[in-house]
Every structure is written in C-alpha cells, then in structure tokens.
Amino acid sequence: MLDELYETLMEQLMADPDLFRLPGDEGGAAGFVNTWTSTLHEQAGLADEVRSAWGTV
C-alpha cells in the first residue's frame, strides 16, 4: 500500500515539480516534508498538553 502511495506521489511530483512547494520556501519537496513533519510534532505536543490539562493522560 505504501509503495503505491509513494509511486503516485512521485508521478505527481514529476508532472509538477512545484506541487509540494510552499510559498516562501525554496526547499521544494524536502522543505514541504520538513514543514509538514514539524507541524505534526507541534500538533502532537499540543494534544498532549490538552490531555494533561484534562487529566486524561
């Protein structure tokens, strides 16, 4: 399943190299992945804070 997702994403990237480009970020696909990953980590941290505040951790 992940192989098929990877192939699809690579086909889309080859068709449009700017597909994963974020405005103001010249890192291209790598910059997109870095931004996306750091955002996921931030959101996970916020979720942990909320659960701790509610005493559900």
mmCIF file of the N, C-alpha and C atoms, coordinates in Angstrom:
data_MODEL
# 
_entry.id   MODEL 
# 
loop_
_atom_site.group_PDB 
_atom_site.id 
_atom_site.type_symbol 
_atom_site.label_atom_id 
_atom_site.label_alt_id 
_atom_site.label_comp_id 
_atom_site.label_asym_id 
_atom_site.label_entity_id 
_atom_site.label_seq_id 
_atom_site.pdbx_PDB_ins_code 
_atom_site.Cartn_x 
_atom_site.Cartn_y 
_atom_site.Cartn_z 
_atom_site.occupancy 
_atom_site.B_iso_or_equiv 
_atom_site.pdbx_formal_charge 
_atom_site.auth_seq_id 
_atom_site.auth_comp_id 
_atom_site.auth_asym_id 
_atom_site.auth_atom_id 
_atom_site.pdbx_PDB_model_num 
ATOM 1   N N  . MET A 1 1  ? 0.821  -1.190 0.000   1.00 0.00 ? 1  MET A N  1 
ATOM 2   C CA . MET A 1 1  ? 0.000  0.000  0.000   1.00 0.00 ? 1  MET A CA 1 
ATOM 3   C C  . MET A 1 1  ? 0.874  1.267  0.000   1.00 0.00 ? 1  MET A C  1 
ATOM 4   N N  . LEU A 1 2  ? 1.898  1.303  0.858   1.00 0.00 ? 2  LEU A N  1 
ATOM 5   C CA . LEU A 1 2  ? 2.763  2.475  0.891   1.00 0.00 ? 2  LEU A CA 1 
ATOM 6   C C  . LEU A 1 2  ? 3.558  2.632  -0.398  1.00 0.00 ? 2  LEU A C  1 
ATOM 7   N N  . ASP A 1 3  ? 3.917  1.514  -1.006  1.00 0.00 ? 3  ASP A N  1 
ATOM 8   C CA . ASP A 1 3  ? 4.630  1.577  -2.288  1.00 0.00 ? 3  ASP A CA 1 
ATOM 9   C C  . ASP A 1 3  ? 3.768  2.245  -3.346  1.00 0.00 ? 3  ASP A C  1 
ATOM 10  N N  . GLU A 1 4  ? 2.477  1.926  -3.361  1.00 0.00 ? 4  GLU A N  1 
ATOM 11  C CA . GLU A 1 4  ? 1.565  2.532  -4.342  1.00 0.00 ? 4  GLU A CA 1 
ATOM 12  C C  . GLU A 1 4  ? 1.405  4.023  -4.075  1.00 0.00 ? 4  GLU A C  1 
ATOM 13  N N  . LEU A 1 5  ? 1.313  4.403  -2.806  1.00 0.00 ? 5  LEU A N  1 
ATOM 14  C CA . LEU A 1 5  ? 1.211  5.819  -2.451  1.00 0.00 ? 5  LEU A CA 1 
ATOM 15  C C  . LEU A 1 5  ? 2.475  6.557  -2.887  1.00 0.00 ? 5  LEU A C  1 
ATOM 16  N N  . TYR A 1 6  ? 3.634  5.963  -2.608  1.00 0.00 ? 6  TYR A N  1 
ATOM 17  C CA . TYR A 1 6  ? 4.903  6.567  -2.993  1.00 0.00 ? 6  TYR A CA 1 
ATOM 18  C C  . TYR A 1 6  ? 4.971  6.754  -4.506  1.00 0.00 ? 6  TYR A C  1 
ATOM 19  N N  . GLU A 1 7  ? 4.596  5.718  -5.255  1.00 0.00 ? 7  GLU A N  1 
ATOM 20  C CA . GLU A 1 7  ? 4.629  5.807  -6.719  1.00 0.00 ? 7  GLU A CA 1 
ATOM 21  C C  . GLU A 1 7  ? 3.717  6.917  -7.223  1.00 0.00 ? 7  GLU A C  1 
ATOM 22  N N  . THR A 1 8  ? 2.526  7.020  -6.656  1.00 0.00 ? 8  THR A N  1 
ATOM 23  C CA . THR A 1 8  ? 1.574  8.055  -7.071  1.00 0.00 ? 8  THR A CA 1 
ATOM 24  C C  . THR A 1 8  ? 2.128  9.439  -6.782  1.00 0.00 ? 8  THR A C  1 
ATOM 25  N N  . LEU A 1 9  ? 2.694  9.621  -5.585  1.00 0.00 ? 9  LEU A N  1 
ATOM 26  C CA . LEU A 1 9  ? 3.258  10.922 -5.232  1.00 0.00 ? 9  LEU A CA 1 
ATOM 27  C C  . LEU A 1 9  ? 4.440  11.281 -6.124  1.00 0.00 ? 9  LEU A C  1 
ATOM 28  N N  . MET A 1 10 ? 5.276  10.309 -6.450  1.00 0.00 ? 10 MET A N  1 
ATOM 29  C CA . MET A 1 10 ? 6.417  10.572 -7.326  1.00 0.00 ? 10 MET A CA 1 
ATOM 30  C C  . MET A 1 10 ? 5.954  10.929 -8.734  1.00 0.00 ? 10 MET A C  1 
ATOM 31  N N  . GLU A 1 11 ? 4.909  10.275 -9.229  1.00 0.00 ? 11 GLU A N  1 
ATOM 32  C CA . GLU A 1 11 ? 4.367  10.611 -10.544 1.00 0.00 ? 11 GLU A CA 1 
ATOM 33  C C  . GLU A 1 11 ? 3.839  12.041 -10.551 1.00 0.00 ? 11 GLU A C  1 
ATOM 34  N N  . GLN A 1 12 ? 3.143  12.426 -9.486  1.00 0.00 ? 12 GLN A N  1 
ATOM 35  C CA . GLN A 1 12 ? 2.616  13.783 -9.395  1.00 0.00 ? 12 GLN A CA 1 
ATOM 36  C C  . GLN A 1 12 ? 3.750  14.798 -9.302  1.00 0.00 ? 12 GLN A C  1 
ATOM 37  N N  . LEU A 1 13 ? 4.786  14.478 -8.548  1.00 0.00 ? 13 LEU A N  1 
ATOM 38  C CA . LEU A 1 13 ? 5.929  15.372 -8.410  1.00 0.00 ? 13 LEU A CA 1 
ATOM 39  C C  . LEU A 1 13 ? 6.652  15.545 -9.739  1.00 0.00 ? 13 LEU A C  1 
ATOM 40  N N  . MET A 1 14 ? 6.787  14.464 -10.505 1.00 0.00 ? 14 MET A N  1 
ATOM 41  C CA . MET A 1 14 ? 7.439  14.547 -11.813 1.00 0.00 ? 14 MET A CA 1 
ATOM 42  C C  . MET A 1 14 ? 6.608  15.402 -12.775 1.00 0.00 ? 14 MET A C  1 
ATOM 43  N N  . ALA A 1 15 ? 5.292  15.303 -12.685 1.00 0.00 ? 15 ALA A N  1 
ATOM 44  C CA . ALA A 1 15 ? 4.418  16.075 -13.565 1.00 0.00 ? 15 ALA A CA 1 
ATOM 45  C C  . ALA A 1 15 ? 4.429  17.559 -13.196 1.00 0.00 ? 15 ALA A C  1 
ATOM 46  N N  . ASP A 1 16 ? 4.576  17.867 -11.896 1.00 0.00 ? 16 ASP A N  1 
ATOM 47  C CA . ASP A 1 16 ? 4.564  19.254 -11.437 1.00 0.00 ? 16 ASP A CA 1 
ATOM 48  C C  . ASP A 1 16 ? 5.559  19.404 -10.289 1.00 0.00 ? 16 ASP A C  1 
ATOM 49  N N  . PRO A 1 17 ? 6.802  19.782 -10.597 1.00 0.00 ? 17 PRO A N  1 
ATOM 50  C CA . PRO A 1 17 ? 7.828  19.891 -9.558  1.00 0.00 ? 17 PRO A CA 1 
ATOM 51  C C  . PRO A 1 17 ? 7.485  20.886 -8.445  1.00 0.00 ? 17 PRO A C  1 
ATOM 52  N N  . ASP A 1 18 ? 6.592  21.825 -8.708  1.00 0.00 ? 18 ASP A N  1 
ATOM 53  C CA . ASP A 1 18 ? 6.208  22.807 -7.695  1.00 0.00 ? 18 ASP A CA 1 
ATOM 54  C C  . ASP A 1 18 ? 5.030  22.335 -6.841  1.00 0.00 ? 18 ASP A C  1 
ATOM 55  N N  . LEU A 1 19 ? 4.593  21.116 -7.047  1.00 0.00 ? 19 LEU A N  1 
ATOM 56  C CA . LEU A 1 19 ? 3.426  20.587 -6.339  1.00 0.00 ? 19 LEU A CA 1 
ATOM 57  C C  . LEU A 1 19 ? 3.562  20.724 -4.834  1.00 0.00 ? 19 LEU A C  1 
ATOM 58  N N  . PHE A 1 20 ? 4.722  20.402 -4.294  1.00 0.00 ? 20 PHE A N  1 
ATOM 59  C CA . PHE A 1 20 ? 4.922  20.426 -2.852  1.00 0.00 ? 20 PHE A CA 1 
ATOM 60  C C  . PHE A 1 20 ? 5.664  21.667 -2.371  1.00 0.00 ? 20 PHE A C  1 
ATOM 61  N N  . ARG A 1 21 ? 5.747  22.674 -3.191  1.00 0.00 ? 21 ARG A N  1 
ATOM 62  C CA . ARG A 1 21 ? 6.452  23.898 -2.807  1.00 0.00 ? 21 ARG A CA 1 
ATOM 63  C C  . ARG A 1 21 ? 5.531  24.791 -1.995  1.00 0.00 ? 21 ARG A C  1 
ATOM 64  N N  . LEU A 1 22 ? 6.034  25.227 -0.852  1.00 0.00 ? 22 LEU A N  1 
ATOM 65  C CA . LEU A 1 22 ? 5.292  26.147 -0.011  1.00 0.00 ? 22 LEU A CA 1 
ATOM 66  C C  . LEU A 1 22 ? 5.728  27.567 -0.345  1.00 0.00 ? 22 LEU A C  1 
ATOM 67  N N  . PRO A 1 23 ? 4.795  28.531 -0.361  1.00 0.00 ? 23 PRO A N  1 
ATOM 68  C CA . PRO A 1 23 ? 5.180  29.912 -0.644  1.00 0.00 ? 23 PRO A CA 1 
ATOM 69  C C  . PRO A 1 23 ? 6.262  30.389 0.329   1.00 0.00 ? 23 PRO A C  1 
ATOM 70  N N  . GLY A 1 24 ? 7.320  30.965 -0.199  1.00 0.00 ? 24 GLY A N  1 
ATOM 71  C CA . GLY A 1 24 ? 8.407  31.475 0.616   1.00 0.00 ? 24 GLY A CA 1 
ATOM 72  C C  . GLY A 1 24 ? 9.421  30.428 1.028   1.00 0.00 ? 24 GLY A C  1 
ATOM 73  N N  . ASP A 1 25 ? 9.217  29.172 0.641   1.00 0.00 ? 25 ASP A N  1 
ATOM 74  C CA . ASP A 1 25 ? 10.148 28.094 0.994   1.00 0.00 ? 25 ASP A CA 1 
ATOM 75  C C  . ASP A 1 25 ? 10.743 27.552 -0.288  1.00 0.00 ? 25 ASP A C  1 
ATOM 76  N N  . GLU A 1 26 ? 12.031 27.720 -0.442  1.00 0.00 ? 26 GLU A N  1 
ATOM 77  C CA . GLU A 1 26 ? 12.704 27.252 -1.650  1.00 0.00 ? 26 GLU A CA 1 
ATOM 78  C C  . GLU A 1 26 ? 13.209 25.819 -1.517  1.00 0.00 ? 26 GLU A C  1 
ATOM 79  N N  . GLY A 1 27 ? 12.792 25.118 -0.462  1.00 0.00 ? 27 GLY A N  1 
ATOM 80  C CA . GLY A 1 27 ? 13.265 23.766 -0.222  1.00 0.00 ? 27 GLY A CA 1 
ATOM 81  C C  . GLY A 1 27 ? 12.579 22.707 -1.067  1.00 0.00 ? 27 GLY A C  1 
ATOM 82  N N  . GLY A 1 28 ? 11.553 23.090 -1.821  1.00 0.00 ? 28 GLY A N  1 
ATOM 83  C CA . GLY A 1 28 ? 10.844 22.134 -2.666  1.00 0.00 ? 28 GLY A CA 1 
ATOM 84  C C  . GLY A 1 28 ? 10.194 21.032 -1.845  1.00 0.00 ? 28 GLY A C  1 
ATOM 85  N N  . ALA A 1 29 ? 10.237 19.824 -2.363  1.00 0.00 ? 29 ALA A N  1 
ATOM 86  C CA . ALA A 1 29 ? 9.588  18.688 -1.700  1.00 0.00 ? 29 ALA A CA 1 
ATOM 87  C C  . ALA A 1 29 ? 10.201 18.438 -0.321  1.00 0.00 ? 29 ALA A C  1 
ATOM 88  N N  . ALA A 1 30 ? 11.517 18.557 -0.197  1.00 0.00 ? 30 ALA A N  1 
ATOM 89  C CA . ALA A 1 30 ? 12.161 18.335 1.099   1.00 0.00 ? 30 ALA A CA 1 
ATOM 90  C C  . ALA A 1 30 ? 11.705 19.385 2.113   1.00 0.00 ? 30 ALA A C  1 
ATOM 91  N N  . GLY A 1 31 ? 11.587 20.635 1.674   1.00 0.00 ? 31 GLY A N  1 
ATOM 92  C CA . GLY A 1 31 ? 11.095 21.695 2.555   1.00 0.00 ? 31 GLY A CA 1 
ATOM 93  C C  . GLY A 1 31 ? 9.666  21.444 2.989   1.00 0.00 ? 31 GLY A C  1 
ATOM 94  N N  . PHE A 1 32 ? 8.849  20.955 2.055   1.00 0.00 ? 32 PHE A N  1 
ATOM 95  C CA . PHE A 1 32 ? 7.464  20.625 2.368   1.00 0.00 ? 32 PHE A CA 1 
ATOM 96  C C  . PHE A 1 32 ? 7.413  19.538 3.435   1.00 0.00 ? 32 PHE A C  1 
ATOM 97  N N  . VAL A 1 33 ? 8.186  18.481 3.250   1.00 0.00 ? 33 VAL A N  1 
ATOM 98  C CA . VAL A 1 33 ? 8.184  17.367 4.210   1.00 0.00 ? 33 VAL A CA 1 
ATOM 99  C C  . VAL A 1 33 ? 8.675  17.840 5.577   1.00 0.00 ? 33 VAL A C  1 
ATOM 100 N N  . ASN A 1 34 ? 9.706  18.659 5.611   1.00 0.00 ? 34 ASN A N  1 
ATOM 101 C CA . ASN A 1 34 ? 10.213 19.177 6.887   1.00 0.00 ? 34 ASN A CA 1 
ATOM 102 C C  . ASN A 1 34 ? 9.160  20.019 7.591   1.00 0.00 ? 34 ASN A C  1 
ATOM 103 N N  . THR A 1 35 ? 8.491  20.892 6.848   1.00 0.00 ? 35 THR A N  1 
ATOM 104 C CA . THR A 1 35 ? 7.450  21.729 7.434   1.00 0.00 ? 35 THR A CA 1 
ATOM 105 C C  . THR A 1 35 ? 6.290  20.874 7.922   1.00 0.00 ? 35 THR A C  1 
ATOM 106 N N  . TRP A 1 36 ? 5.887  19.916 7.119   1.00 0.00 ? 36 TRP A N  1 
ATOM 107 C CA . TRP A 1 36 ? 4.773  19.039 7.470   1.00 0.00 ? 36 TRP A CA 1 
ATOM 108 C C  . TRP A 1 36 ? 5.102  18.224 8.722   1.00 0.00 ? 36 TRP A C  1 
ATOM 109 N N  . THR A 1 37 ? 6.308  17.676 8.778   1.00 0.00 ? 37 THR A N  1 
ATOM 110 C CA . THR A 1 37 ? 6.711  16.869 9.923   1.00 0.00 ? 37 THR A CA 1 
ATOM 111 C C  . THR A 1 37 ? 6.769  17.706 11.196  1.00 0.00 ? 37 THR A C  1 
ATOM 112 N N  . SER A 1 38 ? 7.342  18.895 11.111  1.00 0.00 ? 38 SER A N  1 
ATOM 113 C CA . SER A 1 38 ? 7.425  19.737 12.311  1.00 0.00 ? 38 SER A CA 1 
ATOM 114 C C  . SER A 1 38 ? 6.037  20.170 12.767  1.00 0.00 ? 38 SER A C  1 
ATOM 115 N N  . THR A 1 39 ? 5.129  20.407 11.833  1.00 0.00 ? 39 THR A N  1 
ATOM 116 C CA . THR A 1 39 ? 3.756  20.757 12.194  1.00 0.00 ? 39 THR A CA 1 
ATOM 117 C C  . THR A 1 39 ? 3.071  19.598 12.906  1.00 0.00 ? 39 THR A C  1 
ATOM 118 N N  . LEU A 1 40 ? 3.284  18.378 12.424  1.00 0.00 ? 40 LEU A N  1 
ATOM 119 C CA . LEU A 1 40 ? 2.711  17.205 13.090  1.00 0.00 ? 40 LEU A CA 1 
ATOM 120 C C  . LEU A 1 40 ? 3.246  17.068 14.514  1.00 0.00 ? 40 LEU A C  1 
ATOM 121 N N  . HIS A 1 41 ? 4.544  17.298 14.694  1.00 0.00 ? 41 HIS A N  1 
ATOM 122 C CA . HIS A 1 41 ? 5.132  17.220 16.030  1.00 0.00 ? 41 HIS A CA 1 
ATOM 123 C C  . HIS A 1 41 ? 4.543  18.288 16.947  1.00 0.00 ? 41 HIS A C  1 
ATOM 124 N N  . GLU A 1 42 ? 4.369  19.500 16.427  1.00 0.00 ? 42 GLU A N  1 
ATOM 125 C CA . GLU A 1 42 ? 3.780  20.584 17.218  1.00 0.00 ? 42 GLU A CA 1 
ATOM 126 C C  . GLU A 1 42 ? 2.352  20.230 17.623  1.00 0.00 ? 42 GLU A C  1 
ATOM 127 N N  . GLN A 1 43 ? 1.577  19.717 16.679  1.00 0.00 ? 43 GLN A N  1 
ATOM 128 C CA . GLN A 1 43 ? 0.189  19.365 16.970  1.00 0.00 ? 43 GLN A CA 1 
ATOM 129 C C  . GLN A 1 43 ? 0.114  18.236 17.995  1.00 0.00 ? 43 GLN A C  1 
ATOM 130 N N  . ALA A 1 44 ? 1.015  17.272 17.897  1.00 0.00 ? 44 ALA A N  1 
ATOM 131 C CA . ALA A 1 44 ? 1.045  16.172 18.862  1.00 0.00 ? 44 ALA A CA 1 
ATOM 132 C C  . ALA A 1 44 ? 1.367  16.714 20.256  1.00 0.00 ? 44 ALA A C  1 
ATOM 133 N N  . GLY A 1 45 ? 2.290  17.658 20.321  1.00 0.00 ? 45 GLY A N  1 
ATOM 134 C CA . GLY A 1 45 ? 2.633  18.274 21.605  1.00 0.00 ? 45 GLY A CA 1 
ATOM 135 C C  . GLY A 1 45 ? 1.460  19.021 22.204  1.00 0.00 ? 45 GLY A C  1 
ATOM 136 N N  . LEU A 1 46 ? 0.723  19.740 21.374  1.00 0.00 ? 46 LEU A N  1 
ATOM 137 C CA . LEU A 1 46 ? -0.466 20.451 21.852  1.00 0.00 ? 46 LEU A CA 1 
ATOM 138 C C  . LEU A 1 46 ? -1.527 19.477 22.345  1.00 0.00 ? 46 LEU A C  1 
ATOM 139 N N  . ALA A 1 47 ? -1.703 18.389 21.631  1.00 0.00 ? 47 ALA A N  1 
ATOM 140 C CA . ALA A 1 47 ? -2.683 17.382 22.043  1.00 0.00 ? 47 ALA A CA 1 
ATOM 141 C C  . ALA A 1 47 ? -2.292 16.792 23.398  1.00 0.00 ? 47 ALA A C  1 
ATOM 142 N N  . ASP A 1 48 ? -1.005 16.546 23.606  1.00 0.00 ? 48 ASP A N  1 
ATOM 143 C CA . ASP A 1 48 ? -0.533 16.032 24.894  1.00 0.00 ? 48 ASP A CA 1 
ATOM 144 C C  . ASP A 1 48 ? -0.819 17.028 26.010  1.00 0.00 ? 48 ASP A C  1 
ATOM 145 N N  . GLU A 1 49 ? -0.608 18.318 25.742  1.00 0.00 ? 49 GLU A N  1 
ATOM 146 C CA . GLU A 1 49 ? -0.885 19.348 26.741  1.00 0.00 ? 49 GLU A CA 1 
ATOM 147 C C  . GLU A 1 49 ? -2.365 19.376 27.112  1.00 0.00 ? 49 GLU A C  1 
ATOM 148 N N  . VAL A 1 50 ? -3.226 19.265 26.121  1.00 0.00 ? 50 VAL A N  1 
ATOM 149 C CA . VAL A 1 50 ? -4.675 19.279 26.379  1.00 0.00 ? 50 VAL A CA 1 
ATOM 150 C C  . VAL A 1 50 ? -5.076 18.059 27.209  1.00 0.00 ? 50 VAL A C  1 
ATOM 151 N N  . ARG A 1 51 ? -4.557 16.885 26.824  1.00 0.00 ? 51 ARG A N  1 
ATOM 152 C CA . ARG A 1 51 ? -4.892 15.678 27.583  1.00 0.00 ? 51 ARG A CA 1 
ATOM 153 C C  . ARG A 1 51 ? -4.394 15.782 29.021  1.00 0.00 ? 51 ARG A C  1 
ATOM 154 N N  . SER A 1 52 ? -3.200 16.361 29.213  1.00 0.00 ? 52 SER A N  1 
ATOM 155 C CA . SER A 1 52 ? -2.665 16.528 30.558  1.00 0.00 ? 52 SER A CA 1 
ATOM 156 C C  . SER A 1 52 ? -3.525 17.491 31.362  1.00 0.00 ? 52 SER A C  1 
ATOM 157 N N  . ALA A 1 53 ? -3.956 18.572 30.730  1.00 0.00 ? 53 ALA A N  1 
ATOM 158 C CA . ALA A 1 53 ? -4.789 19.551 31.415  1.00 0.00 ? 53 ALA A CA 1 
ATOM 159 C C  . ALA A 1 53 ? -6.119 18.954 31.846  1.00 0.00 ? 53 ALA A C  1 
ATOM 160 N N  . TRP A 1 54 ? -6.640 18.045 31.060  1.00 0.00 ? 54 TRP A N  1 
ATOM 161 C CA . TRP A 1 54 ? -7.912 17.403 31.366  1.00 0.00 ? 54 TRP A CA 1 
ATOM 162 C C  . TRP A 1 54 ? -7.729 16.152 32.217  1.00 0.00 ? 54 TRP A C  1 
ATOM 163 N N  . GLY A 1 55 ? -6.477 15.791 32.489  1.00 0.00 ? 55 GLY A N  1 
ATOM 164 C CA . GLY A 1 55 ? -6.204 14.627 33.327  1.00 0.00 ? 55 GLY A CA 1 
ATOM 165 C C  . GLY A 1 55 ? -6.508 13.309 32.659  1.00 0.00 ? 55 GLY A C  1 
ATOM 166 N N  . THR A 1 56 ? -6.414 13.272 31.327  1.00 0.00 ? 56 THR A N  1 
ATOM 167 C CA . THR A 1 56 ? -6.734 12.040 30.611  1.00 0.00 ? 56 THR A CA 1 
ATOM 168 C C  . THR A 1 56 ? -5.493 11.275 30.169  1.00 0.00 ? 56 THR A C  1 
ATOM 169 N N  . VAL A 1 57 ? -4.324 11.729 30.617  1.00 0.00 ? 57 VAL A N  1 
ATOM 170 C CA . VAL A 1 57 ? -3.085 11.029 30.251  1.00 0.00 ? 57 VAL A CA 1 
ATOM 171 C C  . VAL A 1 57 ? -2.686 10.121 31.368  1.00 0.00 ? 57 VAL A C  1 
# 
